[in-house]
Amino acid sequence: MAEPLPKYALLENERRFLVLQAPELAGTRVRLIEDVYLDASRLRLRRITHFDGAAPEHKLCKKYGSSDPTSAPIVNIYLTADEHAALAALPGRPLRKRRHTVAHGGRAFSVDLFEGALAGLVTCEAEAATPEAIRALDFPPWVAREVTADPFFSGGHLSALTAPELAARLDAERVAL
């Protein structure tokens, strides 16, 4: 039996993979994602800067836990720039990445290149309309290992990592593959 969704939440069906050798990204759609994982909460504050002239987006997000890591409830509240700035004053851990949209097999995939202490980390993710569709999705051959259920690669955990901690884990991943 499926878990009930919290009020106002939608089911996000998503899978993430570690990428050890990024695909060609020249000419792809790119946007800057700046997150703040607010302390003592499951809340994420996000600003998205589009490089195609579209207006910036500001969101407050809560991802709920789920027994199925590929399908979990999520709530987003769209904010004004002033509301985002007010919430950004709260204590939290920042995370920056450039998200590229890459086509493969007639499907769009998001390839995230992390910045700052997480420079060198590259992940690939995709969403689908249903839990069945995301589980059946074929990912590109350049992805290395699925990390959807690995808490190390969750945004909240990544935002607290140091560069040496990430480097040690990525070295271990390369050896394991």
N, C-alpha and C positions, 0 to 999 in steps of 0.2 A: 504494500500500500504506500502510495506517495505521501511524503510529508506535506502538511498544509502550508501554504504560503502565508507569510506574515501580511497583515493588512497593507495594501498599497504596493506591495512588492511584485516584481516580475521575476520569472525564472530566467537566469542567464545560463546558457548552454555554451561552454567554452572549454577549449583544451589549449595547453601551452607546451612548447618544446624548447629545449636548449639548442642553440645553433653554435657550432664551433667554427664553421666557415660560412660567413654571410654570403648570400647570393648577390648578383649584380644589382645595385640599388640606384644607379644613375637613371634619371628620368622618372623615378617613381614619385607618387604623391607623398609628401612628407609634412609632418606637423610636430611641433614641440609640445610635449606633455610635461607639466610641472605639477607634481603631487606633493601634498603634505599629509602624512599619516598622523592624525591627531592623537596625542598621548592619552592613555587610559581609556581607549575607545576602539571601536571597529569602524571609525569614520575616516574617510579620505576626502580631502579638499583637492580639487583638480582645476587647473587652467590649461586650456588647449589653444595654442597659437598656430593658426593655419598660415601657410606660406603661399597660398593661392589667392589671397585677398579676402577670404571669408572672415567674418567677424570672430573675435576670440570667444571661446566658450568658458563658462565658469560653472562648476558643479560641486555639490556636496553629495557624497555617496556612502551608503552603508551596504556592505556585503555580509549576509548572514551565513552562518555555518550550515553545513549539509552533510548527510551521510554519503552523498554522491559528489565527489569533488568536481565532476564535469558539469553538474547542474545545481546551481545554488540560487537562492533568492537574493535580489538586489533592489535597492531603491536609490534613485537619483533625484536630486532637487536642483533645478537650474537656477543660478544666482546672477545678480547683477555684478558688475565689477566692484562696486562699493561694498556689497554684501560679502563678496569673496575676500576683499581686503580686510574687512572687520574680522572675519573668521580666521584669516591667515595670521592674526596676532596671537592666536591661541598656541600653546606649546605643542610642537609636533616635529616629526622627522621628514626632511625633504627628500624627494627622489625626482630625477630628471631623466627623460629619455626622448629620443627622436623616433617617431613611429613612421615607418615606410609601409605603403600598401603595395604588395607584390602579387602579381597574378601568376597562378600556376594551375594548369588543368582546368581553365575556365572559371576559377574561383579566386577570390581575393583573400590574401593572408596578411596579417600585420606582423612586421618585423621590427622589433624594438632594439635600438642601440642605446645603451645606458650611458650616462655621463657622470662626471665627478668621481667619487670613490668607487663607483660601479663601472667605470670605463673598461671596456673589454668584454662585458657581458652582452650577449645578443640572444634574444628569445624570439620565438615565432608563435603566434596565437591565431585562433579563428573561433568564430561563434557560429551557431546554427539555430534554427527555429525550434528544434525539439531535441530532447536528450538522445533519442535514437539517431537523429541526423548527425549530431556532433560525434557520437561514438563511431559512426560508420565513415566519417570523413577521412579521406586519404590525404596525408600531409606530404609536402614536397620531399624529394630525396635528400636535400641538404640539411634537414633537421637531424639532430643527433639522438636525443633521448627525451621521452615525454616527462615533463616535470609538473603536470597539472596537480597531482596529489602530493607533491614534495613541498612541505612547508618552508624549506629553505628558500625556494624561489617565489614565495608569495611577496607581494609588494610591501606589506607591513614589515616582514622580516628583512627584506633587502634594504629597506630604508634605514635600518639600524646597523648595517654591516660596515666594516672598515675595508679599505682596499686590500690589505694583507689577508683578511678573512676570505674575501671573494677570490683572490688569486689562488689561495690554497685549495679552495673547493673546485675551481675551474681546472687546476692542475690535476686533481684527483679524477675529475670527469674525463679528462683527456686520456689518462692512464687506463681508466676502466673501459673506454671505448676502443 
